[in-house]
């Protein structure tokens, strides 16, 4: 199983980049990627940036390039560092309907969060609250009874089935995993 890291801002918007700082003197911004599909920036002309507080800006993307694990974006009419600094803290979003279709065993991170985790025997483990990206494999962060945090490797051997329609993940935990 594989997840594609993007997250939903609300029911319709999917965040693909977070604007973290102004870059240079020509109005560019440096962004942390929130997508596993950086090639999508080649197709963006009209961009939507949602600012803290929910204010939405419709912008034209003039150029983009990648530098040190970030995407650098240049928007039309943002031509100075002061202009670019006004965008810091915003997020670049696309519509949920514009997300790329994934393979059968792949899921968007926002689809996994909120699912109910149950064992193959049908016992409730808890609700998936987050997905941690580690060096080897992702970990489901599940809130169990009494708000207890349970970490489950998001791998095929343990996570047997993800059913988005039924809103659950069937887990076959090795002995002792749920006791950690």
Secondary structure, DSSP 8 states (H G I E B T S, - for coil): -EEE--EESSSSEEEEEEEEEEETTTTEEEEEE--S-GGGGGG-SEEEEE-TTS-EEEEEEEEEEEETTEEEEEETT--SHHHHHTTTT-EEEEEGGGS----TTEEEHHHHTT-EEEETTS-EEEEEEEEE--SSS-EEEEE-GGG-EEEEE-STTTEEEEETTTTEEEE---TTGGG-
